[in-house]
Amino acid sequence: MMANNTKQSESIKLIAAAKVGDKPGVTAALRAGADKDAGDPERHNFTSLHWAAEKGYSGVVIKLFNSGVNVDVRDDRDRTALHQVCFYGHETVVGLLIGKSAIVDAVDEDGFTPLMSASQSGYDNLIVLLLDAGAHIGLKDNDGMAAIHYACINGHDSVVDLLASNNADINIKNNTDCQPIYSAAFYGHDLTVTKLIQLGADVNCKANGGFTPLYIASQEGHDKVVEVLLEHKAQVNFKLPQGSTAISVASEYGHVAIVHMLITHGANINYSRSDGHTSLMHASQKGRDEIVSLLILYGANIEAVTINGISPLLMACNMGHVSTAKILLDGGANPHTCDNAGNTPIQVAIDKGYHELISIMNITPTGRLQSLSLDQEASGTSNKKNLTPSGDSSTSSSAATSNLECVVCMDPRTSTVMTLPCRHAVTCQKCMNDMEARGDNRCPLCRTEIQQRIPIFIN
């Protein structure tokens, strides 16, 4: 028992000495019987060799070699000292490990190799040593990632060039069909994207789900990458299966410069997804004022609706985006357009208590909008007041209900009933006069053409 305790104690001393490059301490611990392959429980079961390699203590590494240490000893993630030193770039130690016949293609629990470590960290010199020692350039980890993927994720252009010159496949795919150029685009490395294009990478490659480098760069806001891809003929109007395009996602995420670039390179701003959503709708729903203005300037359809009849203005009002709604209104959006459920921007503003929205649409929240059923009018039902056609107090009219409110200004005073195919209700005389002055002969709610107006007043 005493011997075991001594060995354990000396092993702890060995690891502590290796961590700080204390060669005499390493020598003393080894002479006292330390287990040279013992692991450090405080960090992934690192051995003294792992620590010395990571820190670049070549003298300690040599002492450990001379003691007979296992050059390929693993930590609790199955990583070797060669894995570790390739993360940190100590060329001398890499040379020592290779000289001791360390396994250059050792894989950890994730399938990660020393070459991937060096590529991820950007150490060209280590990559040369590993390749000269026989490392396989096309190995993939458990996610299907090769060394060139890791170089691209981290924007190491010289590593990409080096790997490509050693026959790395620049269009190799990982488990989700992402190619190196997609990885570089996702992380915003425009110079790496340029290098890959020069080497022959496919600018229009598709990952799972149909995502292209241009789409993902537009989503992530990497304007320089977008510029490079557009200059090299990336398909600007390519659609994902559900209909999203680069401009729709850039609009949703608020990337103004990218939206402008895409427009000037021919992006169709009125493309819609399968559910009818357009770029203007995405921007309106998120309150992206600059993009809303830009899209309107370039001719976005301000009255487009989804398959549920929802307009950009209704989306902005539903989310309470006052400034966005004002831009849309200034651009000509109709505050009375109904969705399939009969909701209008005005009604949403009232229902949610968005007083600023109510104000900019020039309405007073005196109550809910009333829908006048022509069937009810004809039958004379539903709580009538004493109504007569204006100018003729002797003739009773059934073409009205109680609480008649103007659908424009919500004023319940003297109103004009409109007999419409859409069966919407009333406007007050002032609003009707304003409509006539504009030459507007359509329902303020749904823009159906008015067939007949019946003037009335309430006693």
C-alpha positions as a Markdown table, in Angstrom:
| # | Residue | x | y | z |
|---|---|---|---|---|
| 1 | Met | 0.0 | 0.0 | 0.0 |
| 2 | Met | 2.9 | 2.3 | 0.9 |
| 3 | Ala | 4.5 | 1.7 | -2.5 |
| 4 | Asn | 1.3 | 2.5 | -4.3 |
| 5 | Asn | 0.9 | 5.7 | -2.4 |
| 6 | Thr | 4.4 | 6.7 | -3.2 |
| 7 | Lys | 4.0 | 6.0 | -6.9 |
| 8 | Gln | 0.8 | 8.0 | -7.0 |
| 9 | Ser | 2.4 | 10.9 | -5.2 |
| 10 | Glu | 5.4 | 10.9 | -7.6 |
| 11 | Ser | 3.1 | 10.6 | -10.6 |
| 12 | Ile | 1.3 | 13.8 | -9.5 |
| 13 | Lys | 4.7 | 15.5 | -9.1 |
| 14 | Leu | 5.7 | 14.3 | -12.6 |
| 15 | Ile | 2.6 | 15.8 | -14.2 |
| 16 | Ala | 3.1 | 19.1 | -12.2 |
| 17 | Ala | 6.7 | 19.3 | -13.4 |
| 18 | Ala | 5.9 | 18.6 | -17.0 |
| 19 | Lys | 3.2 | 21.3 | -17.0 |
| 20 | Val | 5.8 | 24.0 | -16.3 |
| 21 | Gly | 8.8 | 22.6 | -18.1 |
| 22 | Asp | 10.7 | 21.7 | -14.9 |
| 23 | Lys | 13.2 | 19.2 | -16.3 |
| 24 | Pro | 14.9 | 18.5 | -12.9 |
| 25 | Gly | 11.5 | 17.9 | -11.3 |
| 26 | Val | 10.6 | 15.5 | -14.1 |
| 27 | Thr | 13.9 | 13.7 | -13.7 |
| 28 | Ala | 13.4 | 13.4 | -9.9 |
| 29 | Ala | 9.8 | 12.1 | -10.2 |
| 30 | Leu | 10.8 | 9.5 | -12.7 |
| 31 | Arg | 13.7 | 8.3 | -10.5 |
| 32 | Ala | 11.3 | 8.1 | -7.5 |
| 33 | Gly | 9.1 | 5.7 | -9.4 |
| 34 | Ala | 6.4 | 7.9 | -11.0 |
| 35 | Asp | 4.1 | 6.3 | -13.5 |
| 36 | Lys | 5.2 | 8.0 | -16.7 |
| 37 | Asp | 1.8 | 7.4 | -18.4 |
| 38 | Ala | -0.4 | 8.5 | -15.5 |
| 39 | Gly | -3.2 | 10.9 | -16.3 |
| 40 | Asp | -4.1 | 14.3 | -14.8 |
| 41 | Pro | -7.7 | 14.0 | -13.5 |
| 42 | Glu | -8.0 | 17.8 | -13.6 |
| 43 | Arg | -7.8 | 17.9 | -17.3 |
| 44 | His | -9.0 | 15.1 | -19.6 |
| 45 | Asn | -6.5 | 12.7 | -18.0 |
| 46 | Phe | -3.6 | 14.4 | -19.7 |
| 47 | Thr | -0.3 | 12.6 | -19.2 |
| 48 | Ser | 3.0 | 14.3 | -18.6 |
| 49 | Leu | 3.7 | 13.9 | -22.4 |
| 50 | His | 0.4 | 15.6 | -23.3 |
| 51 | Trp | 1.3 | 18.6 | -21.1 |
| 52 | Ala | 4.9 | 18.9 | -22.3 |
| 53 | Ala | 3.8 | 18.6 | -26.0 |
| 54 | Glu | 1.1 | 21.2 | -25.6 |
| 55 | Lys | 3.5 | 23.7 | -23.9 |
| 56 | Gly | 6.3 | 23.0 | -26.4 |
| 57 | Tyr | 8.8 | 21.8 | -23.8 |
| 58 | Ser | 11.0 | 19.8 | -26.1 |
| 59 | Gly | 13.6 | 19.1 | -23.3 |
| 60 | Val | 10.9 | 17.5 | -21.2 |
| 61 | Val | 9.6 | 15.5 | -24.1 |
| 62 | Ile | 13.1 | 14.1 | -24.7 |
| 63 | Lys | 13.4 | 13.1 | -21.0 |
| 64 | Leu | 10.1 | 11.4 | -21.2 |
| 65 | Phe | 11.1 | 9.5 | -24.3 |
| 66 | Asn | 14.3 | 8.4 | -22.6 |
| 67 | Ser | 12.2 | 7.0 | -19.8 |
| 68 | Gly | 10.2 | 4.8 | -22.2 |
| 69 | Val | 6.9 | 6.8 | -22.2 |
| 70 | Asn | 4.2 | 5.6 | -24.6 |
| 71 | Val | 4.4 | 8.1 | -27.5 |
| 72 | Asp | 0.8 | 7.4 | -28.5 |
| 73 | Val | -0.7 | 7.4 | -25.0 |
| 74 | Arg | -4.3 | 8.7 | -25.0 |
| 75 | Asp | -6.2 | 11.1 | -22.8 |
| 76 | Asp | -9.9 | 10.5 | -21.9 |
| 77 | Arg | -10.9 | 11.8 | -25.4 |
| 78 | Asp | -8.6 | 9.5 | -27.1 |
| 79 | Arg | -6.2 | 12.3 | -28.1 |
| 80 | Thr | -2.5 | 11.8 | -28.4 |
| 81 | Ala | 0.3 | 14.2 | -27.7 |
| 82 | Leu | 0.6 | 14.7 | -31.5 |
| 83 | His | -3.0 | 15.9 | -31.6 |
| 84 | Gln | -2.3 | 18.3 | -28.8 |
| 85 | Val | 0.9 | 19.8 | -30.1 |
| 86 | Cys | -0.6 | 20.3 | -33.6 |
| 87 | Phe | -3.3 | 22.6 | -32.0 |
| 88 | Tyr | -0.5 | 24.7 | -30.5 |
| 89 | Gly | 2.1 | 24.8 | -33.3 |
| 90 | His | 5.3 | 23.6 | -31.7 |
| 91 | Glu | 7.2 | 22.4 | -34.7 |
| 92 | Thr | 10.2 | 20.9 | -32.8 |
| 93 | Val | 8.0 | 18.7 | -30.7 |
| 94 | Val | 6.0 | 17.6 | -33.7 |
| 95 | Gly | 9.3 | 16.6 | -35.3 |
| 96 | Leu | 10.3 | 14.7 | -32.1 |
| 97 | Leu | 7.0 | 12.8 | -32.0 |
| 98 | Ile | 7.2 | 11.9 | -35.6 |
| 99 | Gly | 10.8 | 10.8 | -35.1 |
| 100 | Lys | 9.5 | 8.4 | -32.4 |
| 101 | Ser | 7.0 | 6.9 | -34.9 |
| 102 | Ala | 3.9 | 8.5 | -33.4 |
| 103 | Ile | 0.8 | 7.6 | -35.3 |
| 104 | Val | 0.3 | 10.5 | -37.7 |
| 105 | Asp | -3.3 | 9.5 | -38.5 |
| 106 | Ala | -4.4 | 8.8 | -34.9 |
| 107 | Val | -8.1 | 9.6 | -34.5 |
| 108 | Asp | -9.7 | 10.8 | -31.3 |
| 109 | Glu | -13.3 | 9.9 | -30.1 |
| 110 | Asp | -14.6 | 12.4 | -32.7 |
| 111 | Gly | -12.5 | 11.0 | -35.6 |
| 112 | Phe | -10.3 | 14.1 | -35.4 |
| 113 | Thr | -6.7 | 13.7 | -36.6 |
| 114 | Pro | -3.5 | 15.7 | -36.0 |
| 115 | Leu | -3.7 | 17.0 | -39.6 |
| 116 | Met | -7.1 | 18.4 | -38.8 |
| 117 | Ser | -5.7 | 20.0 | -35.7 |
| 118 | Ala | -2.9 | 21.7 | -37.6 |
| 119 | Ser | -5.3 | 22.8 | -40.4 |
| 120 | Gln | -7.8 | 24.2 | -37.9 |
| 121 | Ser | -5.0 | 26.2 | -36.2 |
| 122 | Gly | -3.4 | 27.3 | -39.5 |
| 123 | Tyr | 0.1 | 25.8 | -39.1 |
| 124 | Asp | 1.5 | 25.3 | -42.6 |
| 125 | Asn | 4.8 | 24.1 | -41.4 |
| 126 | Leu | 3.2 | 21.3 | -39.3 |
| 127 | Ile | 1.1 | 20.2 | -42.2 |
| 128 | Val | 4.2 | 19.8 | -44.3 |
| 129 | Leu | 5.8 | 17.6 | -41.6 |
| 130 | Leu | 2.6 | 15.5 | -41.2 |
| 131 | Leu | 2.1 | 15.0 | -44.9 |
| 132 | Asp | 5.8 | 14.1 | -45.4 |
| 133 | Ala | 5.3 | 11.5 | -42.6 |
| 134 | Gly | 2.4 | 9.9 | -44.5 |
| 135 | Ala | -0.7 | 11.6 | -43.1 |
| 136 | His | -3.8 | 11.0 | -45.3 |
| 137 | Ile | -5.2 | 14.3 | -46.5 |
| 138 | Gly | -8.7 | 13.1 | -47.3 |
| 139 | Leu | -9.6 | 11.5 | -43.9 |
| 140 | Lys | -12.9 | 12.6 | -42.4 |
| 141 | Asp | -14.0 | 12.9 | -38.8 |
| 142 | Asn | -17.3 | 11.7 | -37.4 |
| 143 | Asp | -19.1 | 14.7 | -39.0 |
| 144 | Gly | -17.6 | 14.0 | -42.4 |
| 145 | Met | -15.2 | 17.0 | -42.0 |
| 146 | Ala | -11.8 | 16.8 | -43.7 |
| 147 | Ala | -8.7 | 18.9 | -43.0 |
| 148 | Ile | -9.6 | 21.4 | -45.7 |
| 149 | His | -13.0 | 22.0 | -44.1 |
| 150 | Tyr | -11.3 | 23.1 | -40.9 |
| 151 | Ala | -8.9 | 25.3 | -42.8 |
| 152 | Cys | -11.9 | 27.0 | -44.5 |
| 153 | Ile | -13.9 | 27.4 | -41.3 |
| 154 | Asn | -11.0 | 29.4 | -39.8 |
| 155 | Gly | -10.0 | 31.3 | -42.9 |
| 156 | His | -6.5 | 29.9 | -43.3 |
| 157 | Asp | -6.0 | 30.7 | -47.0 |
| 158 | Ser | -2.4 | 29.5 | -47.1 |
| 159 | Val | -3.4 | 26.1 | -45.6 |
| 160 | Val | -6.1 | 25.8 | -48.2 |
| 161 | Asp | -3.5 | 26.4 | -50.9 |
| 162 | Leu | -1.1 | 23.9 | -49.4 |
| 163 | Leu | -3.7 | 21.2 | -49.0 |
| 164 | Ala | -5.0 | 21.8 | -52.5 |
| 165 | Ser | -1.5 | 21.5 | -53.9 |
| 166 | Asn | -1.2 | 18.2 | -52.2 |
| 167 | Asn | -4.4 | 16.9 | -54.0 |
| 168 | Ala | -7.0 | 17.7 | -51.3 |
| 169 | Asp | -10.5 | 17.6 | -52.8 |
| 170 | Ile | -11.7 | 21.2 | -52.7 |
| 171 | Asn | -15.3 | 20.0 | -53.3 |
| 172 | Ile | -15.3 | 17.3 | -50.6 |
| 173 | Lys | -18.6 | 17.1 | -48.7 |
| 174 | Asn | -19.3 | 16.5 | -45.0 |
| 175 | Asn | -22.2 | 14.6 | -43.6 |
| 176 | Thr | -24.6 | 17.5 | -44.4 |
| 177 | Asp | -23.2 | 17.9 | -47.9 |
| 178 | Cys | -21.3 | 21.1 | -47.0 |
| 179 | Gln | -18.4 | 21.8 | -49.2 |
| 180 | Pro | -15.3 | 23.8 | -48.1 |
| 181 | Ile | -16.5 | 26.9 | -49.9 |
| 182 | Tyr | -19.8 | 26.7 | -48.0 |
| 183 | Ser | -17.9 | 26.5 | -44.7 |
| 184 | Ala | -15.8 | 29.6 | -45.7 |
| 185 | Ala | -18.9 | 31.5 | -46.7 |
| 186 | Phe | -20.8 | 30.7 | -43.5 |
| 187 | Tyr | -17.9 | 32.0 | -41.4 |
| 188 | Gly | -17.4 | 35.1 | -43.6 |
| 189 | His | -13.9 | 34.4 | -44.9 |
| 190 | Asp | -14.0 | 36.3 | -48.3 |
| 191 | Leu | -10.3 | 35.7 | -49.1 |
| 192 | Thr | -10.7 | 32.0 | -48.5 |
| 193 | Val | -13.8 | 32.0 | -50.7 |
| 194 | Thr | -11.8 | 33.8 | -53.4 |
| 195 | Lys | -9.0 | 31.3 | -53.1 |
| 196 | Leu | -11.4 | 28.3 | -53.4 |
| 197 | Ile | -13.0 | 29.8 | -56.5 |
| 198 | Gln | -9.6 | 30.3 | -58.1 |
| 199 | Leu | -9.0 | 26.6 | -57.3 |
| 200 | Gly | -12.2 | 25.6 | -59.0 |
| 201 | Ala | -14.7 | 25.3 | -56.2 |
| 202 | Asp | -18.4 | 25.3 | -57.2 |
| 203 | Val | -20.0 | 28.6 | -56.2 |
| 204 | Asn | -23.5 | 27.2 | -56.5 |
| 205 | Cys | -22.9 | 24.0 | -54.5 |
| 206 | Lys | -25.8 | 22.9 | -52.3 |
| 207 | Ala | -25.8 | 21.7 | -48.7 |
| 208 | Asn | -28.6 | 19.7 | -47.2 |
| 209 | Gly | -31.8 | 21.7 | -47.5 |
| 210 | Gly | -30.6 | 23.3 | -50.7 |
| 211 | Phe | -28.6 | 26.0 | -48.9 |
| 212 | Thr | -25.9 | 27.6 | -51.2 |
| 213 | Pro | -22.9 | 29.7 | -50.2 |
| 214 | Leu | -24.7 | 32.9 | -51.4 |
| 215 | Tyr | -27.7 | 32.1 | -49.3 |
| 216 | Ile | -25.8 | 31.4 | -46.1 |
| 217 | Ala | -23.5 | 34.4 | -46.5 |
| 218 | Ser | -26.6 | 36.6 | -47.1 |
| 219 | Gln | -28.2 | 35.1 | -43.9 |
| 220 | Glu | -25.1 | 35.6 | -41.8 |
| 221 | Gly | -24.5 | 39.2 | -43.1 |
| 222 | His | -21.1 | 38.6 | -44.7 |
| 223 | Asp | -21.3 | 41.3 | -47.3 |
| 224 | Lys | -17.7 | 40.9 | -48.6 |
| 225 | Val | -18.4 | 37.2 | -49.2 |
| 226 | Val | -21.7 | 38.0 | -51.0 |
| 227 | Glu | -19.8 | 40.4 | -53.2 |
| 228 | Val | -17.2 | 37.8 | -54.2 |
| 229 | Leu | -19.8 | 35.2 | -54.9 |
| 230 | Leu | -21.9 | 37.6 | -57.0 |
| 231 | Glu | -18.8 | 38.6 | -59.0 |
| 232 | His | -18.3 | 35.0 | -59.8 |
| 233 | Lys | -21.8 | 34.3 | -61.1 |
| 234 | Ala | -23.5 | 32.8 | -58.0 |
| 235 | Gln | -27.2 | 32.2 | -58.8 |
| 236 | Val | -28.9 | 35.2 | -57.2 |
| 237 | Asn | -32.4 | 34.0 | -57.5 |
| 238 | Phe | -31.9 | 30.4 | -56.5 |
| 239 | Lys | -34.8 | 29.2 | -54.3 |
| 240 | Leu | -34.8 | 26.8 | -51.4 |
| 241 | Pro | -37.4 | 24.1 | -51.6 |
| 242 | Gln | -39.9 | 26.2 | -49.5 |
| 243 | Gly | -39.2 | 29.2 | -51.8 |
| 244 | Ser | -36.7 | 31.3 | -49.7 |
| 245 | Thr | -34.1 | 33.2 | -51.6 |
| 246 | Ala | -30.9 | 35.1 | -50.7 |
| 247 | Ile | -32.7 | 38.4 | -50.7 |
| 248 | Ser | -35.6 | 37.2 | -48.6 |
| 249 | Val | -33.3 | 35.9 | -45.9 |
| 250 | Ala | -31.1 | 39.0 | -46.0 |
| 251 | Ser | -34.3 | 41.1 | -45.7 |
| 252 | Glu | -35.4 | 39.1 | -42.7 |
| 253 | Tyr | -32.1 | 39.4 | -40.9 |
| 254 | Gly | -31.7 | 43.1 | -41.6 |
| 255 | His | -28.6 | 43.1 | -43.8 |
| 256 | Val | -29.1 | 46.4 | -45.8 |
| 257 | Ala | -25.9 | 46.4 | -47.8 |
| 258 | Ile | -26.5 | 42.8 | -48.9 |
| 259 | Val | -30.1 | 43.5 | -49.9 |
| 260 | His | -28.9 | 46.4 | -52.0 |
| 261 | Met | -26.1 | 44.3 | -53.6 |
| 262 | Leu | -28.5 | 41.5 | -54.4 |
| 263 | Ile | -31.0 | 43.9 | -56.0 |
| 264 | Thr | -28.3 | 45.5 | -58.2 |
| 265 | His | -27.3 | 42.0 | -59.3 |
| 266 | Gly | -30.8 | 41.1 | -60.5 |
| 267 | Ala | -32.5 | 39.6 | -57.4 |
| 268 | Asn | -36.3 | 39.4 | -57.8 |
| 269 | Ile | -37.7 | 41.3 | -54.9 |
| 270 | Asn | -41.2 | 40.0 | -55.4 |
| 271 | Tyr | -40.4 | 36.3 | -55.3 |
| 272 | Ser | -42.6 | 34.6 | -52.7 |
| 273 | Arg | -42.2 | 31.4 | -50.6 |
| 274 | Ser | -44.7 | 28.7 | -50.9 |
| 275 | Asp | -46.7 | 30.4 | -48.1 |
| 276 | Gly | -46.7 | 33.6 | -50.0 |
| 277 | His | -44.2 | 35.5 | -47.9 |
| 278 | Thr | -42.1 | 38.0 | -49.8 |
| 279 | Ser | -38.9 | 39.9 | -48.9 |
| 280 | Leu | -41.0 | 43.0 | -48.0 |
| 281 | Met | -43.1 | 40.9 | -45.6 |
| 282 | His | -40.0 | 39.5 | -43.9 |
| 283 | Ala | -38.6 | 42.9 | -43.4 |
| 284 | Ser | -41.9 | 44.4 | -42.3 |
| 285 | Gln | -42.5 | 41.7 | -39.8 |
| 286 | Lys | -39.1 | 42.2 | -38.2 |
| 287 | Gly | -39.3 | 46.0 | -38.3 |
| 288 | Arg | -36.3 | 46.4 | -40.7 |
| 289 | Asp | -37.1 | 50.0 | -41.7 |
| 290 | Glu | -34.1 | 50.6 | -44.0 |
| 291 | Ile | -34.8 | 47.5 | -45.9 |
| 292 | Val | -38.5 | 48.2 | -46.2 |
| 293 | Ser | -37.7 | 51.6 | -47.7 |
| 294 | Leu | -35.1 | 50.1 | -50.0 |
| 295 | Leu | -37.5 | 47.4 | -51.3 |
| 296 | Ile | -40.3 | 49.9 | -51.8 |
| 297 | Leu | -37.9 | 52.1 | -53.7 |
| 298 | Tyr | -37.0 | 49.3 | -56.1 |
| 299 | Gly | -40.6 | 48.4 | -56.7 |
| 300 | Ala | -41.6 | 45.7 | -54.1 |
| 301 | Asn | -45.3 | 44.9 | -54.3 |
| 302 | Ile | -46.6 | 46.7 | -51.2 |
| 303 | Glu | -50.0 | 45.0 | -51.4 |
| 304 | Ala | -48.8 | 41.5 | -51.9 |
| 305 | Val | -50.5 | 39.0 | -49.5 |
| 306 | Thr | -49.7 | 35.6 | -48.1 |
| 307 | Ile | -51.9 | 32.6 | -48.7 |
| 308 | Asn | -53.7 | 33.7 | -45.6 |
| 309 | Gly | -54.3 | 37.2 | -47.1 |
| 310 | Ile | -51.8 | 38.9 | -44.7 |
| 311 | Ser | -50.1 | 42.0 | -46.1 |
| 312 | Pro | -46.8 | 43.6 | -45.1 |
| 313 | Leu | -48.6 | 46.4 | -43.3 |
| 314 | Leu | -50.7 | 43.9 | -41.3 |
| 315 | Met | -47.5 | 42.1 | -40.3 |
| 316 | Ala | -45.9 | 45.4 | -39.2 |
| 317 | Cys | -49.0 | 46.4 | -37.2 |
| 318 | Asn | -49.3 | 43.0 | -35.6 |
| 319 | Met | -45.8 | 43.3 | -34.3 |
| 320 | Gly | -46.2 | 47.0 | -33.2 |
| 321 | His | -43.6 | 48.4 | -35.6 |
| 322 | Val | -44.8 | 52.0 | -35.8 |
| 323 | Ser | -42.0 | 53.4 | -38.0 |
| 324 | Thr | -42.2 | 50.4 | -40.3 |
| 325 | Ala | -45.9 | 50.9 | -40.7 |
| 326 | Lys | -45.5 | 54.5 | -41.4 |
| 327 | Ile | -43.0 | 53.7 | -44.2 |
| 328 | Leu | -45.5 | 51.3 | -45.7 |
| 329 | Leu | -48.4 | 53.8 | -45.4 |
| 330 | Asp | -46.3 | 56.5 | -47.0 |
| 331 | Gly | -45.5 | 54.0 | -49.8 |
| 332 | Gly | -49.2 | 53.6 | -50.4 |
| 333 | Ala | -50.1 | 50.5 | -48.3 |
| 334 | Asn | -53.9 | 50.2 | -47.6 |
| 335 | Pro | -54.7 | 50.2 | -43.9 |
| 336 | His | -58.1 | 48.6 | -44.6 |
| 337 | Thr | -56.9 | 45.5 | -46.5 |
| 338 | Cys | -58.4 | 42.3 | -44.9 |
| 339 | Asp | -56.7 | 39.0 | -44.4 |
| 340 | Asn | -58.7 | 35.8 | -44.9 |
| 341 | Ala | -60.0 | 36.0 | -41.3 |
| 342 | Gly | -61.2 | 39.6 | -41.8 |
| 343 | Asn | -58.4 | 41.3 | -39.8 |
| 344 | Thr | -57.2 | 44.7 | -41.0 |
| 345 | Pro | -54.1 | 46.7 | -39.9 |
| 346 | Ile | -56.5 | 49.2 | -38.3 |
| 347 | Gln | -58.3 | 46.6 | -36.4 |
| 348 | Val | -55.1 | 44.9 | -35.2 |
| 349 | Ala | -53.8 | 48.3 | -34.0 |
| 350 | Ile | -57.0 | 48.8 | -32.0 |
| 351 | Asp | -57.2 | 45.3 | -30.6 |
| 352 | Lys | -53.6 | 45.4 | -29.4 |
| 353 | Gly | -53.8 | 49.0 | -28.1 |
| 354 | Tyr | -51.0 | 50.3 | -30.3 |
| 355 | His | -51.9 | 53.9 | -29.9 |
| 356 | Glu | -49.1 | 55.3 | -32.1 |
| 357 | Leu | -50.2 | 53.0 | -34.9 |
| 358 | Ile | -53.8 | 54.2 | -34.4 |
| 359 | Ser | -52.6 | 57.8 | -34.6 |
| 360 | Ile | -50.6 | 57.4 | -37.8 |
| 361 | Met | -53.5 | 55.8 | -39.5 |
| 362 | Asn | -55.7 | 58.7 | -38.4 |
| 363 | Ile | -58.3 | 56.7 | -36.6 |
| 364 | Thr | -59.9 | 57.0 | -33.1 |
| 365 | Pro | -60.3 | 53.8 | -31.1 |
| 366 | Thr | -64.0 | 54.2 | -30.3 |
| 367 | Gly | -64.8 | 50.5 | -30.7 |
| 368 | Arg | -64.4 | 47.5 | -32.9 |
| 369 | Leu | -65.0 | 47.6 | -36.6 |
| 370 | Gln | -68.5 | 46.6 | -37.6 |
| 371 | Ser | -69.2 | 44.2 | -40.5 |
| 372 | Leu | -72.7 | 44.9 | -41.9 |
| 373 | Ser | -74.4 | 41.8 | -43.2 |
| 374 | Leu | -76.6 | 42.5 | -46.2 |
| 375 | Asp | -78.7 | 39.5 | -45.1 |
| 376 | Gln | -79.3 | 41.2 | -41.8 |
| 377 | Glu | -80.0 | 44.5 | -43.5 |
| 378 | Ala | -82.7 | 42.9 | -45.7 |
| 379 | Ser | -84.3 | 41.1 | -42.8 |
| 380 | Gly | -84.3 | 44.3 | -40.6 |
| 381 | Thr | -82.8 | 42.4 | -37.6 |
| 382 | Ser | -80.2 | 43.0 | -34.9 |
| 383 | Asn | -81.0 | 46.0 | -32.6 |
| 384 | Lys | -81.9 | 48.7 | -35.1 |
| 385 | Lys | -82.2 | 52.4 | -34.2 |
| 386 | Asn | -84.7 | 54.6 | -36.0 |
| 387 | Leu | -82.9 | 55.1 | -39.3 |
| 388 | Thr | -84.2 | 57.0 | -42.4 |
| 389 | Pro | -82.5 | 57.8 | -45.7 |
| 390 | Ser | -80.9 | 61.2 | -45.5 |
| 391 | Gly | -83.2 | 64.0 | -46.6 |
| 392 | Asp | -86.3 | 61.8 | -46.4 |
| 393 | Ser | -87.5 | 61.4 | -42.8 |
| 394 | Ser | -90.7 | 59.7 | -43.8 |
| 395 | Thr | -89.2 | 56.6 | -45.3 |
| 396 | Ser | -87.8 | 53.9 | -43.0 |
| 397 | Ser | -84.6 | 52.1 | -44.2 |
| 398 | Ser | -83.6 | 48.6 | -43.2 |
| 399 | Ala | -80.1 | 49.0 | -44.6 |
| 400 | Ala | -78.4 | 49.6 | -41.3 |
| 401 | Thr | -77.6 | 48.2 | -37.9 |
| 402 | Ser | -76.9 | 49.6 | -34.5 |
| 403 | Asn | -73.4 | 51.1 | -33.6 |
| 404 | Leu | -72.7 | 52.0 | -37.2 |
| 405 | Glu | -69.0 | 53.1 | -37.2 |
| 406 | Cys | -67.0 | 54.5 | -40.1 |
| 407 | Val | -64.5 | 51.8 | -41.1 |
| 408 | Val | -61.9 | 54.6 | -41.8 |
| 409 | Cys | -62.2 | 56.9 | -38.8 |
| 410 | Met | -64.4 | 54.8 | -36.4 |
| 411 | Asp | -66.8 | 57.8 | -36.0 |
| 412 | Pro | -70.3 | 56.4 | -35.2 |
| 413 | Arg | -72.0 | 59.6 | -36.3 |
| 414 | Thr | -73.8 | 60.2 | -39.7 |
| 415 | Ser | -72.6 | 57.5 | -42.0 |
| 416 | Thr | -73.0 | 56.2 | -45.5 |
| 417 | Val | -73.8 | 52.5 | -46.0 |
| 418 | Met | -72.1 | 50.9 | -48.9 |
| 419 | Thr | -73.9 | 47.9 | -50.5 |
| 420 | Leu | -70.9 | 45.8 | -51.6 |
| 421 | Pro | -70.2 | 42.2 | -52.8 |
| 422 | Cys | -67.8 | 41.9 | -49.9 |
| 423 | Arg | -70.5 | 42.9 | -47.4 |
| 424 | His | -68.3 | 45.4 | -45.5 |
| 425 | Ala | -70.1 | 48.2 | -43.7 |
| 426 | Val | -69.9 | 51.9 | -43.6 |
| 427 | Thr | -67.9 | 55.1 | -44.1 |
| 428 | Cys | -68.9 | 58.5 | -42.7 |
| 429 | Gln | -69.8 | 61.2 | -45.1 |
| 430 | Lys | -66.5 | 63.1 | -44.7 |
| 431 | Cys | -64.4 | 60.0 | -45.4 |
| 432 | Met | -66.7 | 59.2 | -48.4 |
| 433 | Asn | -66.2 | 62.7 | -49.7 |
| 434 | Asp | -62.5 | 62.3 | -49.3 |
| 435 | Met | -62.6 | 59.0 | -51.3 |
| 436 | Glu | -64.7 | 60.6 | -54.0 |
| 437 | Ala | -62.3 | 63.5 | -54.3 |
| 438 | Arg | -59.5 | 61.0 | -54.8 |
| 439 | Gly | -61.5 | 59.1 | -57.4 |
| 440 | Asp | -61.4 | 56.1 | -55.1 |
| 441 | Asn | -64.4 | 53.8 | -55.7 |
| 442 | Arg | -63.3 | 50.8 | -53.7 |
| 443 | Cys | -64.0 | 49.4 | -50.2 |
| 444 | Pro | -61.5 | 50.8 | -47.7 |
| 445 | Leu | -61.3 | 47.4 | -46.1 |
| 446 | Cys | -60.7 | 45.0 | -49.0 |
| 447 | Arg | -60.6 | 47.2 | -52.1 |
| 448 | Thr | -63.6 | 45.6 | -53.7 |
| 449 | Glu | -65.3 | 48.0 | -56.1 |
| 450 | Ile | -68.3 | 49.7 | -54.6 |
| 451 | Gln | -71.6 | 48.9 | -56.4 |
| 452 | Gln | -74.0 | 51.2 | -54.5 |
| 453 | Arg | -74.0 | 53.8 | -51.7 |
| 454 | Ile | -77.1 | 54.4 | -49.5 |
| 455 | Pro | -76.9 | 57.7 | -47.4 |
| 456 | Ile | -78.4 | 57.4 | -44.0 |
| 457 | Phe | -78.5 | 59.2 | -40.7 |
| 458 | Ile | -79.1 | 58.2 | -37.1 |
| 459 | Asn | -81.8 | 59.9 | -35.0 |
